Amino acid sequence: PVLRHVANLPEAELAEALRMLVGAEFAYEASIYPDLSYAFKHALTQEVVYNSQLSDRRARVHAAVAKAITELHADKLDERAALLAHHWEKAGDHVQASLCHARAAEWAGVRDPAEALRHWREVITLLEGVPESAETIGLGLMARLRFLGMAWRQGVTEDEAGRIFAEGNALAERTGNPYLSALLKFSGIGFQA
């Protein structure tokens, strides 16, 4: 369904193209339930096809895929948040990618704390090159708060936690909200310089 949505080809033409790819052994039917899905037969083939696209086109395709997933799987966005983050990041939309990483981190939560921490790190990293706005400051601060809340359980080094705390403290001060500064200081107990 995502390929159908993104390819924007008539159904018969898309089906024929897929039959040809399968017949030439470039792709195979990976699953038939709940939806028919295809995969490249070899990782090298996938890499060659991916890298043969111009970077602008590749970014547009990633954005189209992210939009299609959002539209087609609106009821499962939490489950698909990490995949959406990947596509938005490759599309060059670091704010959307950060929002999706944050959603993926929340979804992973206590069930997979290492994965949640990885997503919070991604939020922090992606927002470094984005112009500041109320939204990005808030998201960056939330990512650092959540990161620090999990850091002690996940074996984060004192240096990394101290750096995250200092960055969060600077963001909290820029908001002018003393509550956020206090919340960050509470979350960063043990990591403060």
C-alpha positions as CSV (number, residue, x, y, z in Angstrom):
1,P,0.0,0.0,0.0
2,V,2.8,2.5,0.8
3,L,4.5,1.7,-2.6
4,R,1.2,2.1,-4.4
5,H,0.7,5.4,-2.7
6,V,4.2,6.8,-3.4
7,A,4.7,5.4,-6.9
8,N,1.6,7.1,-8.2
9,L,1.3,4.6,-11.0
10,P,-1.8,2.9,-12.4
11,E,-2.5,-0.4,-10.6
12,A,-1.7,-2.6,-13.6
13,E,1.5,-0.8,-14.4
14,L,2.7,-1.1,-10.8
15,A,1.8,-4.8,-10.6
16,E,3.7,-5.5,-13.9
17,A,6.8,-3.6,-12.6
18,L,6.7,-5.7,-9.4
19,R,6.2,-8.9,-11.4
20,M,9.3,-8.0,-13.5
21,L,11.4,-7.3,-10.5
22,V,10.4,-10.6,-8.9
23,G,10.9,-12.5,-12.2
24,A,14.4,-11.0,-12.5
25,E,15.1,-12.0,-8.9
26,F,15.8,-8.4,-7.8
27,A,12.9,-8.5,-5.3
28,Y,10.6,-11.1,-3.6
29,E,7.3,-11.2,-1.8
30,A,8.4,-10.7,1.8
31,S,4.9,-11.2,3.3
32,I,1.3,-11.4,2.2
33,Y,-0.5,-10.6,5.4
34,P,-1.8,-8.2,6.5
35,D,-0.6,-6.5,3.3
36,L,1.5,-7.8,0.4
37,S,5.0,-6.5,0.8
38,Y,8.2,-6.8,-1.2
39,A,11.8,-6.7,-0.3
40,F,15.1,-6.6,-2.2
41,K,16.6,-10.0,-2.6
42,H,20.1,-8.7,-1.9
43,A,21.2,-5.8,0.2
44,L,23.7,-4.8,-2.5
45,T,20.9,-4.4,-5.0
46,Q,19.0,-2.2,-2.6
47,E,22.1,-0.1,-1.9
48,V,22.8,0.4,-5.7
49,V,19.2,1.3,-6.4
50,Y,19.1,3.7,-3.4
51,N,22.4,5.4,-4.2
52,S,21.6,5.8,-7.9
53,Q,18.9,8.3,-7.1
54,L,19.8,11.9,-7.0
55,S,19.8,13.2,-3.4
56,D,16.9,15.6,-4.0
57,R,14.7,12.9,-5.4
58,R,15.7,10.5,-2.6
59,A,14.7,13.2,0.0
60,R,11.4,13.7,-1.8
61,V,10.7,10.0,-1.8
62,H,11.5,9.7,1.9
63,A,9.1,12.5,2.6
64,A,6.4,10.9,0.4
65,V,6.9,7.6,2.2
66,A,6.6,9.2,5.6
67,K,3.4,11.0,4.6
68,A,2.0,7.7,3.1
69,I,2.8,5.8,6.3
70,T,1.2,8.5,8.4
71,E,-1.9,8.5,6.2
72,L,-2.2,4.7,5.8
73,H,-1.4,3.8,9.4
74,A,-2.9,6.6,11.4
75,D,-4.0,4.2,14.0
76,K,-0.5,2.8,14.5
77,L,1.7,5.9,14.5
78,D,3.3,5.0,17.9
79,E,4.5,1.7,16.6
80,R,5.7,3.2,13.3
81,A,7.3,6.3,15.0
82,A,10.9,5.0,14.6
83,L,10.3,4.2,10.9
84,L,8.8,7.7,10.4
85,A,11.7,9.3,12.2
86,H,14.1,7.5,9.8
87,H,12.2,8.7,6.7
88,W,11.8,12.3,7.9
89,E,15.5,12.4,8.8
90,K,16.5,11.2,5.3
91,A,14.0,13.7,3.9
92,G,16.0,16.4,5.6
93,D,13.1,17.5,8.0
94,H,14.9,17.3,11.3
95,V,12.1,18.8,13.3
96,Q,9.6,16.2,12.1
97,A,12.3,13.5,12.6
98,S,12.9,14.7,16.2
99,L,9.1,14.7,16.9
100,C,8.9,11.1,15.6
101,H,12.0,10.0,17.6
102,A,10.4,11.6,20.7
103,R,7.2,9.6,20.0
104,A,9.3,6.4,19.5
105,A,11.1,7.0,22.7
106,E,7.8,7.5,24.6
107,W,6.4,4.3,23.0
108,A,9.5,2.3,23.9
109,G,9.3,3.7,27.4
110,V,10.1,1.3,30.2
111,R,9.6,-1.7,27.9
112,D,12.9,-1.0,26.2
113,P,14.8,1.7,28.0
114,A,17.9,1.4,25.9
115,E,15.9,2.0,22.8
116,A,14.1,4.9,24.4
117,L,17.4,6.4,25.4
118,R,18.7,6.0,21.8
119,H,15.7,7.9,20.5
120,W,16.2,10.7,23.0
121,R,19.8,11.0,21.9
122,E,18.6,11.2,18.3
123,V,16.2,14.1,19.2
124,I,19.1,16.0,20.9
125,T,21.4,15.4,18.0
126,L,18.9,16.3,15.3
127,L,17.9,19.5,16.9
128,E,21.5,20.8,17.1
129,G,21.3,22.1,13.5
130,V,17.8,23.4,13.6
131,P,16.9,27.1,14.1
132,E,15.6,27.7,17.5
133,S,11.9,28.2,18.1
134,A,9.6,27.7,21.0
135,E,8.8,24.2,19.7
136,T,12.4,23.1,19.2
137,I,13.5,24.5,22.6
138,G,10.6,22.7,24.3
139,L,11.3,19.5,22.5
140,G,15.1,19.8,23.2
141,L,14.4,20.4,26.8
142,M,12.0,17.5,27.1
143,A,14.5,15.2,25.4
144,R,17.1,16.2,27.9
145,L,14.8,15.8,30.9
146,R,13.8,12.3,29.7
147,F,17.4,11.4,28.9
148,L,18.6,12.4,32.4
149,G,15.7,10.5,34.0
150,M,16.9,7.3,32.3
151,A,20.6,7.9,32.4
152,W,21.5,6.3,35.7
153,R,19.7,3.1,34.8
154,Q,21.4,2.8,31.4
155,G,25.0,3.3,32.3
156,V,25.4,6.7,30.7
157,T,28.8,8.2,31.5
158,E,29.0,11.1,33.8
159,D,30.6,13.2,31.1
160,E,27.7,12.7,28.7
161,A,25.1,13.2,31.4
162,G,26.8,16.3,32.5
163,R,26.9,17.7,29.0
164,I,23.2,16.9,28.5
165,F,22.4,18.6,31.8
166,A,24.4,21.7,30.9
167,E,22.7,22.0,27.5
168,G,19.3,21.5,29.1
169,N,20.0,24.1,31.8
170,A,20.9,26.6,29.1
171,L,17.6,25.8,27.3
172,A,15.6,26.1,30.5
173,E,17.2,29.4,31.2
174,R,16.3,30.7,27.7
175,T,12.6,29.8,28.4
176,G,12.6,32.1,31.4
177,N,10.4,29.5,33.2
178,P,11.8,28.9,36.7
179,Y,9.7,25.7,36.9
180,L,11.5,24.1,34.0
181,S,14.9,25.1,35.4
182,A,13.9,23.5,38.7
183,L,12.6,20.4,37.0
184,L,15.8,20.0,35.1
185,K,17.9,20.5,38.2
186,F,15.9,17.8,39.9
187,S,16.3,15.4,36.9
188,G,20.0,16.1,36.8
189,I,20.9,15.4,40.4
190,G,24.2,13.7,40.5
191,F,25.2,15.0,37.0
192,Q,25.5,18.6,37.9
193,A,28.9,20.2,37.8
